[in-house]
């Protein structure tokens, strides 16, 4: 997928999460060009008591947003030829 499309999808999920603080500003970037994927990092801040709620909400909601936007997640694949 296009990097901008993926970043916009992640930011849209971040912007809907009310427990995320806006100062410091949330940050999304490409963190690695891996063998079969382009890896992203999302860095957000929240109150300590809300950390795990935000953590699990973001993972689930990013996956749902990717499905909605037809953004695929590549999974490792191994081809064996005999």
N, C-alpha and C positions, 0 to 999 in steps of 0.2 A: 504494500500500500504506500501511498504518498506520505512522506514524513509529516507534512503540514496537516493532512487529514487526521492522522493518528494523534498528533499533538493537540489539535483542536478538540478531538473527541475526549481526550483525557482532561483537558482544561474544562470542558463543559460539565464533566462529572464532578471535578473539584469545585467548580463554582456553585453547584447545587447542594454540596455538603455543608450544612449550617454550622457544624462543629469545627470547621477549619478556620483558623485565624487568617486575616488578610495582611497582617503585619507581623513578621516579614511576609512578603508576597510569595505565593506558591510558585513553584519552579518545575518545568517539565523540559527534559532534554534527551537527546540521543546519548546513551552511555556506552554503547559498544556496537561494533559491527562484527557480529559473531558468524560462525560457519553457516548457519541456516536462518539467521534472523538479524533484525536490527532491534537492539534492546534499548528500552527507554527507562528513564528514572523520573519519578514524580516526587518532589520534596515539598511537603506541606507541614505546617505547624498547628498544633492544637494544645489544649490544656492536657496535663498529664492524665487526669481522670478520664479523658475522652479518647486517649490514644488507641486502645484496642477497638473501640467502636468505629473510629475513623478508619483504622487499618483494614478491618474486615469489610466495612461498607465500600471503601474505594476499590478493593479487589473485585468484589461482586459486581459493583456498578460499572466498573470499567469493562468487565467481560460482557455484561448486558449491553452496554453502549457499542462495543465492538460488534456484537451480533446484529444489533440494529443498523449499524453503518456498513455491514458486510466486510468488516476488517477481520481477516483471518489471522490466527496465531499459528505460526509454523511449529511443528513438533519434530524432534529428531527422527531421522529416518535412516535406516541402514539397508542397503541393497546387497544381497549376496548372490553372486552368479557362480554356478557350478558348470 
